[in-house]
Structure formats: C-alpha cells, structure tokens
Amino acid sequence: MHRFDVRVHGLEQLHAQMDRGRGVLLLGAHIGSFEVLRMLGEQRPDVRICVVMDRKQTPGLTATLHALNPKIEANIIDAGGDASALALAIHDAARSGALIGLLGDRARPGEAVREVDFFGGRAEFPVAPYLLASLLELPVVVAFGLYRGGNRYDLYFETLAEELRLERRARAAQLGEWTQRFAARLEHYTRLDPYNWFNLYDFWHRRAAVSADRRDSADAVRADA
C-alpha cells in the first residue's frame, strides 16, 4: 500500500462502530475499488476483514488478487455456495468482531429486492444486507473507494445505521426505507466521480420498458387499422 496515495474520509465513524466490540457490516457497491478497502488490514492488523463475494463471477481477477496476497483467500466468504453455509460463515465472522464487506447494489437471480428511486428512475436493489444487519444485530457503514487517477484513491466511510431493527409487522416498509437510504448515498458518491461506477448492464430495465411501449404502440396501430 505504500505505493498508493490513499486519502481517508470518515474513518472515525467506522472506528466508533468497531470500538463497540462487535462486527460491522461494510456496505459497498460496484463503484471505484472495493479492494482498496483492504488497506484497513494494513493499518489495523488486529482486525479481520471478510469479503462476501461469488468466486465464480470474476475468476481471473480473484486468482490474480490471491496471487498478489495469499492472505486474502482465507478471508473470502463465498456467496456462490450453499445458502445455509453462507449464513453460518457470516454469523461466525460477525461473532468474531470482523468487518464484513459486501456489495449492496446488485441482486443475484431470485434474490429479494425493493424498487427505489435512483438517478431519476426506479431501480431494484437487494434487501439481504439489511436483513443480515437486523438478524445479526450489526451496525452498517457504507464504504466506497473512489479512484482518482494515477495512484490516488479516496476512501469514504459513513454510518448508515448504528442499529437496524426490523419490526415484523412493518418489515416490508422498513426494508424499502433502508434500501432507499443506501441508494441515496450511492447516488451521492457516484455524483462525486461518475466514471467510477461500473454499471455494465441495464440497471433501470429500460430496454424492457421500451419494448413494452413499442408493443403498446403496435397494438394501437393495429387497432386503428
């Protein structure tokens, strides 16, 4: 890490949650570099940093990172495996006081989502992070590592929730509220440097909407004919 110029913002917020003696959910997104957050491990070797990721999504990148730093391998929680094994691994990491990093802007196929406002449109975000935080009683800190060119990065930490409790009767509405809060913070940090957000798919499902509009128009023309 000595080769990089990394400026850190809001680290005191993260430390405040860590000092409470329990694990912390680090919620990131597909923006900038989540890997640069591992510099925390260089600063605080007493802190375990676990990252929840699907090894099968980017096998080439994963293999390269592991070759550069073999210690990374031991702290990856594979999201592509059995659901019960995944839940147990996250639970064990939380009990050990680890920082548990995962990305909150994309849902896996079949995963529960909420549709929220995002950059003037409606987009689906997964609700799993908030369910985990509530179940494991973990604080949530958003964490983004923006690339600034050359060897420069800006790390941002911001407390999203010191305590996230979902009430059974209001759970659906509360999940929507927390999802919207995260989407708003992601929009804020994306506006700081838009080209950091590597959105490589139809995030707002606009193609489906356009196709539906075209079908409706075609039906109207046939009806008039």
N, C-alpha and C positions, 0 to 999 in steps of 0.2 A: 504493500500500500504506500510505501514511501515514494514511489514513482508518480503518485497521483496527488493533485491539489483538490482536496475534498473539504468543502465548507459545510458545516452542520448547523441547522436551524431547529430550535425546539427540543434539543436533546434533554433539557431539564424536565420536559413533560414526560418523556419516556422514563427517565431515571426516577421520577416521582412515583410512577406506577410500579417499576421494578423494586423500589425500596419498600413496597408494601408486603414483600415476601411471598409473592405468588407469581404464576406465569402471566405472560402478556401476549395478547393476540395482536400481531403486527399485520395490518391490513393494507396491502399494496394493490397495484394494478399493472396492466400492460403499458407502462409509461416509463421512459428512461431505463434505468438498470436496477432491478431488484437485487442483483448480485452484489452491487457496491455496498449494500446494507451489511454485508458480512464484515465490513471494517469494524463493526461494533465488537466482533470477536477478537480483533487485534487490540482494541482499547480495553476490553473487559474480558480477559481470558477465563475468568471465573463464571461467565455467563454462557449458557448453552443456547445456540441459535439453531432452531429446527425449521426447515422449509418444507411446506406441503406442496408437492408437485407430481405431475404424471410423467414418469420417466419415459414413457413411450411417445410423448408429444414431440420432444426435441432430443432424440437420442445422440445426435452428433455433438450438439452443444453440451449436453450433460457429460458425455465422455471426455470432452476437452477440459471442462471445468474440474472434473475429478482428477484428470491427469496433472493439472496445474496445482491442485491442492487436494490430496487424497483424504484429508480430514473431512471434507465436505460430504463424502459418501455416507459417513456414519450418522450424519445429522439430517438426512433427507427422509421425509415421511411420504411414501409412495401413495399418491391419490388414485392410481390406476388399478390398485389391487382390490381385495375383498373389503366391503364396506365396514364390516364388524372389526376387522383388523385395523383399518384406518382409524375408526373411532377410538379403539383401545390405545393405539400409538399416540394419538393426540392427547388423550386423557393422561397417559403416563408422562408425556412431555410437560403437560400443564402442572402435574403434581410435583415434578422436579424443579419447577420455577423457571422453565425455559421460555425464551422468546419464540413464539410460534408464528412463522410468516406464511401467509397465503394471499392469493390474488382474488380480489372481490369484484372484478368487472366482467367475468365471463362464466357462464354456466356450462356444465357438462351435459351431454344429452340425457334428458329425462330428469334433470335436477330442478328442484322447486325454484321459482323466480317470482319477482314482482316487477311490474312495469312502472317506471318512474320517469319524471321529466329529466332530460339530459340534452343540453345544447339545442333547446327549442323543439325537440321531438320527444317521442316516447320510446324508451329502450328497456330491455329486460336485464335485470341484474339478479344474481343468485342471492338467496337468503341464508344459505348454510353458515356463513361466518357469524351471523347474529344468533342463530340457533345454538351454535357451539359456545359462543361467549356467554349466553344465558345458562346453558346446561352446565358448563364448567366454572361459571362464576368468574370469568376473566375480564379484565379491562381491555378496551380496544383502542389501539393507537394507529392512526393512519401513517404510512411510511412511504415516501416517494424519493427516488434518487434520480434527479434530472441531470442529463448530460449537457454540458455547456461548451463543448468543443475542446479539442486538444486533449489534455489530461485532466480537465476540470469537471467536477461534479458538485451539485448542491444536494444535500440530504435534508429532507424536511420531515419532522415528526410533529404530530398534533393529536391530542387526546380526543377521540370520538366519543368514548363512553368510559367513565370510571366504573360504573356498574350498569349492566344491561340485563334487566329483568323483564321477561315476557309473561304477562298475565294470561292465563288460559282463555278467558272469555274475550280478551281483546288482542290475542296474539296476532291474528291476521292483519289488523290495522297497525299494530306496533311494528311488525316486520316491514310493512310498507314505509313507515316513518323512518326507521333506521336505514333502510335501503336508500331512501331519498336523501338522507343526510350524507351518506357516503358518496352518492352520485354527485351531489352539490360540491363536495370537497374535491372530488376528482375533476370536475369541470373547472374549478378554481385553479388547480395546479396545472391542468392542461393548458389553460389560457396563458400561464406564465411562459410556456415554451411549447406551442402546439405540435411541432415536429417531433417531440419526444414520444408522443402517443402512437404506438404502432398498432393501429386498428387495421387489420388485414382482412376484414370480412364485412358483410352488410349488417352493421351494428343496429341500425334502426329498422331493418327489414323493409327498406323502401322498395326493393325490387318486387316483393310480394304485393305491396300496396299499389305500385304502378301497374302490375299485371292485373290486379283486381279492377282498377279504374278502366283499363283497356277493355276488359271483358264486359264491364257495365256499359261502356260506350258502344261496343259492338252489338250488344243485346238491344240497346236503344235504337241503333240504326236499323237493325233487322225488324224491330217492332214497327218503326215508322214506314219501312218498306212494305 
